[in-house]
Amino acid sequence: MTYPEFWRRYLGAHRDRRTRGLHYLGTSLALGALGTAAATRDWRWLTAAPIAGYSAAWLGHLVFEHNRPETFGHPVWSLASDFRMLGLFVAGRLGGELQGLGEKQ
């Protein structure tokens, strides 16, 4: 599988906007924890980052999507896609990506 193929599959696994919202929340919390770890030099925040990030995202898959997170099959591409999806959302360009799937932003 190529990354462009994975990206379409990834978006398809995130059709519900509530799932995407939980991903944005989780990614933001994880980044905040990493920033706090750097600022305080407290390594425990490094443990909190993936817990905060993944628990919010996986909750969306469990409750809204009823599917298995892509993290398990392609962890690096999945993490990169989390940031890509958040960046496109913030830039107001995610709708164009979802349009091919027949989804709304």
MOPAC internal coordinates of N, CA, C and O (Angstrom, degrees):
PM7 1SCF
backbone

  N    0.0000 0     0.00 0     0.00 0    0    0    0
  C    1.4402 1     0.00 0     0.00 0    1    0    0
  C    1.5287 1   108.49 1     0.00 0    2    1    0
  O    1.2310 1   120.48 1   -41.45 1    3    2    1
  N    1.3119 1   116.68 1   138.55 1    3    2    1
  C    1.4540 1   121.37 1   176.05 1    5    3    2
  C    1.5310 1   108.99 1   -91.22 1    6    5    3
  O    1.2310 1   120.99 1   -14.47 1    7    6    5
  N    1.3344 1   115.71 1   165.53 1    7    6    5
  C    1.4635 1   117.47 1   178.62 1    9    7    6
  C    1.5317 1   111.65 1   -64.03 1   10    9    7
  O    1.2310 1   118.18 1   137.69 1   11   10    9
  N    1.3377 1   121.08 1   -42.31 1   11   10    9
  C    1.4722 1   118.67 1   176.91 1   13   11   10
  C    1.5346 1   112.58 1   -57.61 1   14   13   11
  O    1.2310 1   120.06 1   143.61 1   15   14   13
  N    1.3090 1   117.49 1   -36.39 1   15   14   13
  C    1.4730 1   120.18 1   176.31 1   17   15   14
  C    1.5321 1   110.01 1   -66.98 1   18   17   15
  O    1.2310 1   120.94 1   138.29 1   19   18   17
  N    1.3257 1   115.81 1   -41.71 1   19   18   17
  C    1.4550 1   119.84 1   178.22 1   21   19   18
  C    1.5273 1   110.61 1   -62.96 1   22   21   19
  O    1.2310 1   120.12 1   137.96 1   23   22   21
  N    1.3190 1   117.37 1   -42.04 1   23   22   21
  C    1.4641 1   121.64 1  -177.88 1   25   23   22
  C    1.5352 1   110.81 1   -58.27 1   26   25   23
  O    1.2310 1   120.11 1   136.43 1   27   26   25
  N    1.3184 1   117.39 1   -43.57 1   27   26   25
  C    1.4738 1   120.17 1   177.34 1   29   27   26
  C    1.5356 1   109.90 1   -64.11 1   30   29   27
  O    1.2310 1   120.51 1   138.80 1   31   30   29
  N    1.3080 1   116.62 1   -41.20 1   31   30   29
  C    1.4610 1   120.53 1   178.37 1   33   31   30
  C    1.5301 1   110.38 1   -65.19 1   34   33   31
  O    1.2310 1   120.85 1   138.14 1   35   34   33
  N    1.3282 1   115.98 1   -41.86 1   35   34   33
  C    1.4596 1   121.55 1   177.93 1   37   35   34
  C    1.5268 1   110.51 1   -59.63 1   38   37   35
  O    1.2310 1   120.22 1   131.07 1   39   38   37
  N    1.3239 1   117.19 1   -48.93 1   39   38   37
  C    1.4603 1   120.16 1   178.78 1   41   39   38
  C    1.5262 1   111.06 1   -61.09 1   42   41   39
  O    1.2310 1   120.64 1   141.55 1   43   42   41
  N    1.3173 1   116.39 1   -38.45 1   43   42   41
  C    1.4597 1   120.30 1   178.37 1   45   43   42
  C    1.5204 1   112.65 1   -63.43 1   46   45   43
  O    1.2310 1   120.56 1   152.16 1   47   46   45
  N    1.3118 1   116.53 1   -27.84 1   47   46   45
  C    1.4660 1   121.29 1   178.58 1   49   47   46
  C    1.5228 1   112.01 1   -83.95 1   50   49   47
  O    1.2310 1   120.83 1   178.17 1   51   50   49
  N    1.3405 1   116.01 1    -1.83 1   51   50   49
  C    1.4655 1   122.13 1  -178.23 1   53   51   50
  C    1.5306 1   109.75 1  -128.33 1   54   53   51
  O    1.2310 1   120.53 1  -135.12 1   55   54   53
  N    1.3030 1   116.59 1    44.88 1   55   54   53
  C    1.4656 1   121.54 1  -176.30 1   57   55   54
  C    1.5281 1   112.85 1   -69.55 1   58   57   55
  O    1.2310 1   120.15 1   144.95 1   59   58   57
  N    1.3034 1   117.32 1   -35.05 1   59   58   57
  C    1.4630 1   121.26 1  -176.04 1   61   59   58
  C    1.5317 1   109.55 1   -80.87 1   62   61   59
  O    1.2310 1   120.67 1   -53.12 1   63   62   61
  N    1.2996 1   116.32 1   126.88 1   63   62   61
  C    1.4721 1   120.15 1  -177.69 1   65   63   62
  C    1.5273 1   111.99 1   -62.26 1   66   65   63
  O    1.2310 1   120.03 1   153.85 1   67   66   65
  N    1.3273 1   117.54 1   -26.15 1   67   66   65
  C    1.4703 1   119.79 1   177.40 1   69   67   66
  C    1.5265 1   110.64 1   -68.16 1   70   69   67
  O    1.2310 1   120.48 1   143.52 1   71   70   69
  N    1.3221 1   116.68 1   -36.48 1   71   70   69
  C    1.4637 1   120.23 1   175.71 1   73   71   70
  C    1.5160 1   109.85 1   -64.11 1   74   73   71
  O    1.2310 1   120.95 1   134.76 1   75   74   73
  N    1.3252 1   115.79 1   -45.24 1   75   74   73
  C    1.4675 1   119.15 1   178.75 1   77   75   74
  C    1.5262 1   110.08 1   -61.74 1   78   77   75
  O    1.2310 1   119.99 1   140.17 1   79   78   77
  N    1.3271 1   117.62 1   -39.83 1   79   78   77
  C    1.4598 1   121.15 1   178.05 1   81   79   78
  C    1.5172 1   112.05 1   -61.04 1   82   81   79
  O    1.2310 1   120.77 1   138.51 1   83   82   81
  N    1.3212 1   116.13 1   -41.49 1   83   82   81
  C    1.4625 1   119.56 1   177.13 1   85   83   82
  C    1.5236 1   111.27 1   -66.65 1   86   85   83
  O    1.2310 1   120.41 1   146.83 1   87   86   85
  N    1.3369 1   116.81 1   -33.17 1   87   86   85
  C    1.4679 1   119.54 1   175.19 1   89   87   86
  C    1.5291 1   110.34 1   -65.97 1   90   89   87
  O    1.2310 1   120.38 1   137.02 1   91   90   89
  N    1.3239 1   116.88 1   -42.98 1   91   90   89
  C    1.4658 1   119.62 1   179.18 1   93   91   90
  C    1.5328 1   109.95 1   -62.17 1   94   93   91
  O    1.2310 1   120.86 1   137.57 1   95   94   93
  N    1.3179 1   115.97 1   -42.43 1   95   94   93
  C    1.4623 1   120.57 1   178.32 1   97   95   94
  C    1.5291 1   110.51 1   -62.12 1   98   97   95
  O    1.2310 1   120.55 1   131.37 1   99   98   97
  N    1.3248 1   116.56 1   -48.63 1   99   98   97
  C    1.4637 1   120.59 1  -179.15 1  101   99   98
  C    1.5157 1   112.41 1   -61.94 1  102  101   99
  O    1.2310 1   120.38 1   136.47 1  103  102  101
  N    1.3253 1   116.88 1   -43.53 1  103  102  101
  C    1.4673 1   120.64 1   179.00 1  105  103  102
  C    1.5224 1   110.22 1   -63.40 1  106  105  103
  O    1.2310 1   120.40 1   138.24 1  107  106  105
  N    1.3274 1   116.84 1   -41.76 1  107  106  105
  C    1.4672 1   120.89 1   178.90 1  109  107  106
  C    1.5264 1   111.39 1   -65.13 1  110  109  107
  O    1.2310 1   120.44 1   137.10 1  111  110  109
  N    1.3286 1   116.77 1   -42.90 1  111  110  109
  C    1.4634 1   120.14 1   177.74 1  113  111  110
  C    1.5284 1   111.06 1   -62.93 1  114  113  111
  O    1.2310 1   120.55 1   138.25 1  115  114  113
  N    1.3219 1   116.56 1   -41.75 1  115  114  113
  C    1.4639 1   120.39 1   179.36 1  117  115  114
  C    1.5286 1   110.83 1   -63.53 1  118  117  115
  O    1.2310 1   120.34 1   135.98 1  119  118  117
  N    1.3244 1   116.96 1   -44.02 1  119  118  117
  C    1.4637 1   119.99 1   177.67 1  121  119  118
  C    1.5230 1   111.00 1   -63.30 1  122  121  119
  O    1.2310 1   120.57 1   140.61 1  123  122  121
  N    1.3240 1   116.51 1   -39.39 1  123  122  121
  C    1.4645 1   120.22 1   176.71 1  125  123  122
  C    1.5168 1   111.74 1   -62.41 1  126  125  123
  O    1.2310 1   120.50 1   138.70 1  127  126  125
  N    1.3231 1   116.66 1   -41.30 1  127  126  125
  C    1.4638 1   120.42 1   178.42 1  129  127  126
  C    1.5246 1   110.98 1   -64.77 1  130  129  127
  O    1.2310 1   120.56 1   139.95 1  131  130  129
  N    1.3416 1   116.54 1   -40.05 1  131  130  129
  C    1.4704 1   119.57 1   177.90 1  133  131  130
  C    1.5271 1   110.86 1   -65.03 1  134  133  131
  O    1.2310 1   120.65 1   139.10 1  135  134  133
  N    1.3236 1   116.36 1   -40.90 1  135  134  133
  C    1.4607 1   120.57 1   177.44 1  137  135  134
  C    1.5226 1   111.76 1   -63.58 1  138  137  135
  O    1.2310 1   121.13 1   138.96 1  139  138  137
  N    1.3129 1   115.45 1   -41.04 1  139  138  137
  C    1.4597 1   120.21 1   178.08 1  141  139  138
  C    1.5300 1   110.59 1   -65.45 1  142  141  139
  O    1.2310 1   120.43 1   140.27 1  143  142  141
  N    1.3287 1   116.79 1   -39.73 1  143  142  141
  C    1.4685 1   120.20 1   177.22 1  145  143  142
  C    1.5273 1   110.56 1   -60.30 1  146  145  143
  O    1.2310 1   120.69 1   137.42 1  147  146  145
  N    1.3229 1   116.29 1   -42.58 1  147  146  145
  C    1.4594 1   119.74 1   179.97 1  149  147  146
  C    1.5283 1   111.40 1   -67.79 1  150  149  147
  O    1.2310 1   120.76 1   139.79 1  151  150  149
  N    1.3231 1   116.16 1   -40.21 1  151  150  149
  C    1.4644 1   120.00 1  -177.00 1  153  151  150
  C    1.5241 1   112.49 1   -72.32 1  154  153  151
  O    1.2310 1   120.69 1   143.33 1  155  154  153
  N    1.3118 1   116.29 1   -36.67 1  155  154  153
  C    1.4720 1   119.77 1  -175.40 1  157  155  154
  C    1.5217 1   113.35 1   -99.62 1  158  157  155
  O    1.2310 1   120.91 1   168.37 1  159  158  157
  N    1.3274 1   115.87 1   -11.63 1  159  158  157
  C    1.4662 1   121.81 1  -175.12 1  161  159  158
  C    1.5307 1   111.30 1    57.21 1  162  161  159
  O    1.2310 1   121.18 1  -146.06 1  163  162  161
  N    1.3165 1   115.34 1    33.94 1  163  162  161
  C    1.4670 1   121.98 1   179.31 1  165  163  162
  C    1.5236 1   107.66 1  -106.60 1  166  165  163
  O    1.2310 1   120.16 1   -70.82 1  167  166  165
  N    1.3246 1   117.31 1   109.18 1  167  166  165
  C    1.4583 1   122.94 1  -173.86 1  169  167  166
  C    1.5255 1   112.84 1   -63.77 1  170  169  167
  O    1.2310 1   119.65 1   159.84 1  171  170  169
  N    1.3226 1   118.28 1   -20.16 1  171  170  169
  C    1.4672 1   119.98 1  -178.79 1  173  171  170
  C    1.5207 1   111.93 1   -62.24 1  174  173  171
  O    1.2310 1   120.56 1   152.15 1  175  174  173
  N    1.3213 1   116.53 1   -27.85 1  175  174  173
  C    1.4655 1   119.92 1   176.32 1  177  175  174
  C    1.5276 1   111.28 1   -66.18 1  178  177  175
  O    1.2310 1   120.39 1   153.23 1  179  178  177
  N    1.3386 1   116.85 1   -26.77 1  179  178  177
  C    1.4693 1   119.87 1   176.43 1  181  179  178
  C    1.5273 1   110.65 1   -66.80 1  182  181  179
  O    1.2310 1   120.31 1   147.92 1  183  182  181
  N    1.3018 1   117.01 1   -32.08 1  183  182  181
  C    1.4628 1   121.76 1   175.48 1  185  183  182
  C    1.5274 1   110.55 1   -72.96 1  186  185  183
  O    1.2310 1   120.78 1   142.89 1  187  186  185
  N    1.3199 1   116.11 1   -37.11 1  187  186  185
  C    1.4600 1   120.78 1  -178.63 1  189  187  186
  C    1.5345 1   111.88 1   -68.12 1  190  189  187
  O    1.2310 1   119.61 1   149.26 1  191  190  189
  N    1.3268 1   118.35 1   -30.74 1  191  190  189
  C    1.4683 1   121.54 1  -174.90 1  193  191  190
  C    1.5323 1   112.69 1   -58.11 1  194  193  191
  O    1.2310 1   118.78 1   123.77 1  195  194  193
  N    1.3337 1   119.92 1   -56.23 1  195  194  193
  C    1.4631 1   117.62 1  -179.65 1  197  195  194
  C    1.5282 1   113.27 1   -68.93 1  198  197  195
  O    1.2310 1   120.37 1   149.35 1  199  198  197
  N    1.3270 1   116.90 1   -30.65 1  199  198  197
  C    1.4651 1   119.21 1   178.38 1  201  199  198
  C    1.5250 1   109.86 1   -64.00 1  202  201  199
  O    1.2310 1   120.54 1   132.07 1  203  202  201
  N    1.3192 1   116.57 1   -47.93 1  203  202  201
  C    1.4675 1   120.90 1   179.68 1  205  203  202
  C    1.5252 1   110.87 1   -64.53 1  206  205  203
  O    1.2310 1   120.78 1   134.85 1  207  206  205
  N    1.3155 1   116.11 1   -45.15 1  207  206  205
  C    1.4601 1   120.03 1  -177.03 1  209  207  206
  C    1.5122 1   113.15 1   -65.32 1  210  209  207
  O    1.2310 1   120.80 1   128.91 1  211  210  209
  N    1.3151 1   116.08 1   -51.09 1  211  210  209
  C    1.4625 1   119.05 1  -175.48 1  213  211  210
  C    1.5156 1   113.32 1   -75.17 1  214  213  211
  O    1.2310 1   119.57 1   146.08 1  215  214  213
  N    1.3291 1   118.42 1   -33.92 1  215  214  213
  C    1.4655 1   118.15 1  -178.05 1  217  215  214
  C    1.5196 1   111.22 1   -65.27 1  218  217  215
  O    1.2310 1   119.79 1   139.11 1  219  218  217
  N    1.3152 1   118.00 1   -40.89 1  219  218  217
  C    1.4659 1   120.34 1   177.53 1  221  219  218
  C    1.5301 1   110.68 1   -65.13 1  222  221  219
  O    1.2310 1   120.50 1   134.61 1  223  222  221
  N    1.3156 1   116.65 1   -45.39 1  223  222  221
  C    1.4627 1   120.34 1  -178.46 1  225  223  222
  C    1.5224 1   111.42 1   -65.19 1  226  225  223
  O    1.2310 1   120.33 1   133.91 1  227  226  225
  N    1.3067 1   116.97 1   -46.09 1  227  226  225
  C    1.4688 1   120.22 1  -178.06 1  229  227  226
  C    1.5157 1   111.90 1   -66.97 1  230  229  227
  O    1.2310 1   120.18 1   150.44 1  231  230  229
  N    1.3291 1   117.25 1   -29.56 1  231  230  229
  C    1.4542 1   120.11 1   175.20 1  233  231  230
  C    1.5298 1   110.60 1   -59.90 1  234  233  231
  O    1.2310 1   120.61 1   138.52 1  235  234  233
  N    1.3167 1   116.44 1   -41.48 1  235  234  233
  C    1.4604 1   120.44 1   177.75 1  237  235  234
  C    1.5142 1   112.33 1   -61.37 1  238  237  235
  O    1.2310 1   120.42 1   138.95 1  239  238  237
  N    1.3111 1   116.80 1   -41.05 1  239  238  237
  C    1.4649 1   119.81 1   178.89 1  241  239  238
  C    1.5281 1   110.99 1   -67.26 1  242  241  239
  O    1.2310 1   120.63 1   141.05 1  243  242  241
  N    1.3042 1   116.39 1   -38.95 1  243  242  241
  C    1.4595 1   120.52 1  -179.14 1  245  243  242
  C    1.5295 1   111.86 1   -69.62 1  246  245  243
  O    1.2310 1   120.53 1   133.16 1  247  246  245
  N    1.3259 1   116.59 1   -46.84 1  247  246  245
  C    1.4581 1   120.84 1  -172.64 1  249  247  246
  C    1.5268 1   113.42 1   -85.81 1  250  249  247
  O    1.2310 1   119.81 1   138.51 1  251  250  249
  N    1.3180 1   117.97 1   -41.49 1  251  250  249
  C    1.4682 1   120.61 1  -171.70 1  253  251  250
  C    1.5244 1   114.37 1  -104.85 1  254  253  251
  O    1.2310 1   120.01 1   138.54 1  255  254  253
  N    1.3019 1   117.59 1   -41.46 1  255  254  253
  C    1.4693 1   120.15 1  -175.17 1  257  255  254
  C    1.5276 1   112.96 1   -89.07 1  258  257  255
  O    1.2310 1   120.98 1   147.91 1  259  258  257
  N    1.3221 1   115.74 1   -32.09 1  259  258  257
  C    1.4728 1   120.91 1  -176.12 1  261  259  258
  C    1.5279 1   111.04 1    58.29 1  262  261  259
  O    1.2310 1   121.47 1  -136.39 1  263  262  261
  N    1.3300 1   114.79 1    43.61 1  263  262  261
  C    1.4564 1   120.21 1   177.60 1  265  263  262
  C    1.5262 1   109.84 1  -137.56 1  266  265  263
  O    1.2310 1   121.56 1    -6.26 1  267  266  265
  N    1.2992 1   114.61 1   173.74 1  267  266  265
  C    1.4682 1   121.61 1  -179.17 1  269  267  266
  C    1.5190 1   108.63 1   -89.98 1  270  269  267
  O    1.2310 1   119.71 1   -50.69 1  271  270  269
  N    1.3498 1   118.16 1   129.31 1  271  270  269
  C    1.4605 1   119.85 1   178.87 1  273  271  270
  C    1.5302 1   111.93 1   -57.31 1  274  273  271
  O    1.2310 1   120.75 1   -36.97 1  275  274  273
  N    1.3057 1   116.17 1   143.03 1  275  274  273
  C    1.4679 1   122.37 1   178.91 1  277  275  274
  C    1.5268 1   111.91 1   -66.47 1  278  277  275
  O    1.2310 1   120.13 1   164.36 1  279  278  277
  N    1.3164 1   117.35 1   -15.64 1  279  278  277
  C    1.4659 1   122.24 1   179.68 1  281  279  278
  C    1.5158 1   111.96 1   -54.20 1  282  281  279
  O    1.2310 1   120.42 1   143.79 1  283  282  281
  N    1.3262 1   116.80 1   -36.21 1  283  282  281
  C    1.4558 1   120.17 1  -174.53 1  285  283  282
  C    1.5309 1   112.64 1   -70.40 1  286  285  283
  O    1.2310 1   120.03 1   148.06 1  287  286  285
  N    1.3108 1   117.55 1   -31.94 1  287  286  285
  C    1.4587 1   120.16 1  -178.24 1  289  287  286
  C    1.5245 1   114.18 1   -91.67 1  290  289  287
  O    1.2310 1   120.73 1   145.51 1  291  290  289
  N    1.3216 1   116.22 1   -34.49 1  291  290  289
  C    1.4664 1   122.06 1  -176.48 1  293  291  290
  C    1.5293 1   109.16 1  -142.21 1  294  293  291
  O    1.2310 1   119.73 1  -104.24 1  295  294  293
  N    1.3267 1   118.12 1    75.76 1  295  294  293
  C    1.4646 1   120.08 1  -172.79 1  297  295  294
  C    1.5263 1   115.19 1   -61.23 1  298  297  295
  O    1.2310 1   119.48 1   139.46 1  299  298  297
  N    1.3218 1   118.59 1   -40.54 1  299  298  297
  C    1.4689 1   120.50 1  -177.93 1  301  299  298
  C    1.5193 1   110.22 1   -71.03 1  302  301  299
  O    1.2310 1   120.18 1   132.39 1  303  302  301
  N    1.3298 1   117.25 1   -47.61 1  303  302  301
  C    1.4652 1   120.40 1   178.46 1  305  303  302
  C    1.5154 1   110.99 1   -63.50 1  306  305  303
  O    1.2310 1   120.21 1   144.92 1  307  306  305
  N    1.3133 1   117.20 1   -35.08 1  307  306  305
  C    1.4530 1   120.92 1   179.65 1  309  307  306
  C    1.5302 1   110.47 1   -66.04 1  310  309  307
  O    1.2310 1   120.08 1   134.71 1  311  310  309
  N    1.3120 1   117.45 1   -45.29 1  311  310  309
  C    1.4642 1   120.95 1   178.62 1  313  311  310
  C    1.5253 1   110.20 1   -62.90 1  314  313  311
  O    1.2310 1   120.26 1   134.64 1  315  314  313
  N    1.3300 1   117.10 1   -45.36 1  315  314  313
  C    1.4644 1   120.59 1   177.81 1  317  315  314
  C    1.5250 1   110.39 1   -60.14 1  318  317  315
  O    1.2310 1   120.50 1   141.47 1  319  318  317
  N    1.3172 1   116.65 1   -38.53 1  319  318  317
  C    1.4644 1   120.74 1  -178.87 1  321  319  318
  C    1.5261 1   112.05 1   -71.25 1  322  321  319
  O    1.2310 1   120.32 1   148.82 1  323  322  321
  N    1.3358 1   116.99 1   -31.18 1  323  322  321
  C    1.4663 1   119.74 1   174.08 1  325  323  322
  C    1.5276 1   109.76 1   -58.98 1  326  325  323
  O    1.2310 1   120.86 1   132.40 1  327  326  325
  N    1.3257 1   115.96 1   -47.60 1  327  326  325
  C    1.4667 1   120.06 1   179.43 1  329  327  326
  C    1.5240 1   111.29 1   -67.97 1  330  329  327
  O    1.2310 1   120.32 1   141.75 1  331  330  329
  N    1.3159 1   117.00 1   -38.25 1  331  330  329
  C    1.4676 1   120.33 1   178.13 1  333  331  330
  C    1.5251 1   110.43 1   -63.07 1  334  333  331
  O    1.2310 1   120.34 1   134.24 1  335  334  333
  N    1.3300 1   116.95 1   -45.76 1  335  334  333
  C    1.4589 1   120.72 1  -179.47 1  337  335  334
  C    1.5313 1   110.46 1   -62.58 1  338  337  335
  O    1.2310 1   120.15 1   136.25 1  339  338  337
  N    1.3280 1   117.31 1   -43.75 1  339  338  337
  C    1.4599 1   120.96 1   178.20 1  341  339  338
  C    1.5244 1   110.67 1   -62.47 1  342  341  339
  O    1.2310 1   120.44 1   134.65 1  343  342  341
  N    1.3250 1   116.77 1   -45.35 1  343  342  341
  C    1.4639 1   120.49 1   179.78 1  345  343  342
  C    1.5204 1   112.31 1   -61.51 1  346  345  343
  O    1.2310 1   120.38 1   136.75 1  347  346  345
  N    1.3310 1   116.87 1   -43.25 1  347  346  345
  C    1.4647 1   120.36 1   178.17 1  349  347  346
  C    1.5221 1   111.00 1   -65.38 1  350  349  347
  O    1.2310 1   120.05 1   142.21 1  351  350  349
  N    1.3292 1   117.51 1   -37.79 1  351  350  349
  C    1.4551 1   121.08 1   177.80 1  353  351  350
  C    1.5258 1   110.48 1   -63.14 1  354  353  351
  O    1.2310 1   120.58 1   130.77 1  355  354  353
  N    1.3292 1   116.49 1   -49.23 1  355  354  353
  C    1.4627 1   120.97 1  -179.12 1  357  355  354
  C    1.5336 1   110.90 1   -61.44 1  358  357  355
  O    1.2310 1   120.65 1   143.15 1  359  358  357
  N    1.3231 1   116.36 1   -36.85 1  359  358  357
  C    1.4675 1   120.77 1   179.96 1  361  359  358
  C    1.5252 1   112.51 1   -79.66 1  362  361  359
  O    1.2310 1   120.31 1   174.51 1  363  362  361
  N    1.3295 1   117.01 1    -5.49 1  363  362  361
  C    1.4637 1   120.29 1  -179.10 1  365  363  362
  C    1.5164 1   114.06 1    74.93 1  366  365  363
  O    1.2310 1   120.54 1  -156.59 1  367  366  365
  N    1.3252 1   116.56 1    23.41 1  367  366  365
  C    1.4614 1   120.81 1  -176.13 1  369  367  366
  C    1.5258 1   113.57 1  -114.24 1  370  369  367
  O    1.2310 1   119.77 1  -177.21 1  371  370  369
  N    1.3184 1   118.05 1     2.79 1  371  370  369
  C    1.4558 1   120.00 1  -178.53 1  373  371  370
  C    1.5207 1   111.51 1   -68.05 1  374  373  371
  O    1.2310 1   120.20 1   147.49 1  375  374  373
  N    1.3162 1   117.23 1   -32.51 1  375  374  373
  C    1.4628 1   120.68 1   179.94 1  377  375  374
  C    1.5156 1   112.91 1   -55.19 1  378  377  375
  O    1.2310 1   120.11 1   141.57 1  379  378  377
  N    1.3127 1   117.40 1   -38.43 1  379  378  377
  C    1.4643 1   121.00 1   178.13 1  381  379  378
  C    1.5126 1   112.06 1   -64.70 1  382  381  379
  O    1.2310 1   120.64 1   143.53 1  383  382  381
  N    1.3160 1   116.39 1   -36.47 1  383  382  381
  C    1.4619 1   120.42 1   178.01 1  385  383  382
  C    1.5270 1   110.77 1   -70.03 1  386  385  383
  O    1.2310 1   120.80 1   140.74 1  387  386  385
  N    1.3320 1   116.08 1   -39.26 1  387  386  385
  C    1.4598 1   120.35 1  -178.35 1  389  387  386
  C    1.5194 1   112.53 1   -76.15 1  390  389  387
  O    1.2310 1   120.49 1   156.85 1  391  390  389
  N    1.3202 1   116.67 1   -23.15 1  391  390  389
  C    1.4593 1   120.92 1  -177.47 1  393  391  390
  C    1.5356 1   112.19 1   -56.74 1  394  393  391
  O    1.2310 1   120.73 1   141.95 1  395  394  393
  N    1.3032 1   116.21 1   -38.05 1  395  394  393
  C    1.4629 1   120.19 1   178.48 1  397  395  394
  C    1.5102 1   112.98 1   -64.63 1  398  397  395
  O    1.2310 1   120.48 1   159.62 1  399  398  397
  N    1.3234 1   116.69 1   -20.38 1  399  398  397
  C    1.4572 1   121.36 1   178.56 1  401  399  398
  C    1.5323 1   111.34 1   -95.85 1  402  401  399
  O    1.2310 1   120.80 1   176.95 1  403  402  401
  N    1.3297 1   116.08 1    -3.05 1  403  402  401
  C    1.4564 1   119.68 1  -177.25 1  405  403  402
  C    1.5086 1   112.69 1    75.59 1  406  405  403
  O    1.2310 1   120.48 1  -152.72 1  407  406  405
  N    1.3402 1   116.69 1    27.28 1  407  406  405
  C    1.4566 1   121.52 1  -177.71 1  409  407  406
  C    1.5251 1   110.92 1  -108.32 1  410  409  407
  O    1.2310 1   121.31 1   -19.02 1  411  410  409
  N    1.3102 1   115.10 1   160.98 1  411  410  409
  C    1.4666 1   122.43 1   175.59 1  413  411  410
  C    1.5078 1   108.51 1  -100.66 1  414  413  411
  O    1.2310 1   121.29 1   -29.25 1  415  414  413
  N    1.3357 1   115.13 1   150.75 1  415  414  413
  C    1.4555 1   119.41 1   177.21 1  417  415  414
  C    1.4874 1   107.78 1   -76.48 1  418  417  415
  O    1.2310 1   120.10 1   180.00 1  419  418  417

